[in-house]
Amino acid sequence: MKAHDGMYIDGEWRTAAGPDTIPVVNPADERIIAHVPAGTAEDVDAAVRAARAALPA
């Protein structure tokens, strides 16, 4: 099983702000195949700031 500990925000991989993860489930057999970071409000804010900077009005 793979464990991914980073989030791709603003063109770079960064460690998630919180320790929680979300299991990734294979829909064919319902086995957990990986875990990915559960984004926090801090991660969302960083992603939104990066998106706004990338696409100005």
C-alpha positions in Angstrom: 0.0 0.0 0.0 1.3 3.5 -0.8 1.3 6.3 1.6 1.4 9.8 0.0 2.4 12.5 2.4 2.4 15.5 0.2 0.0 17.9 -1.5 0.8 19.6 -4.8 0.1 23.3 -4.3 1.5 26.3 -6.2 3.7 24.1 -8.4 5.4 22.2 -5.6 4.9 19.2 -3.3 4.5 20.2 0.3 3.7 18.5 3.5 0.0 18.7 4.5 -0.7 21.0 7.4 -2.5 18.2 9.4 -1.7 14.6 10.2 -5.0 13.1 9.1 -5.2 10.9 5.9 -8.0 9.6 3.7 -8.0 6.0 2.5 -8.1 5.4 -1.3 -10.4 2.5 -2.0 -10.2 0.2 -5.1 -13.8 0.2 -6.4 -13.3 -3.3 -8.0 -12.7 -5.1 -4.7 -13.0 -2.4 -2.0 -9.5 -2.8 -0.7 -7.6 0.2 0.5 -4.8 0.8 -1.9 -3.3 4.0 -0.6 -3.7 6.8 1.9 -3.6 10.5 0.9 -3.4 13.6 3.1 -6.7 15.1 4.3 -6.4 18.8 3.6 -7.0 21.2 6.3 -8.4 24.8 6.1 -4.8 26.0 6.0 -4.1 23.7 2.9 -7.3 25.0 1.2 -6.3 28.6 1.8 -2.8 28.0 0.3 -4.4 26.3 -2.7 -6.9 29.2 -3.2 -4.2 31.8 -2.9 -2.1 30.0 -5.5 -5.1 29.6 -7.9 -5.9 33.3 -7.6 -2.3 34.3 -8.3 -2.2 32.0 -11.3 -5.4 33.4 -12.8 -5.7 37.1 -12.0 -8.9 38.9 -12.9 
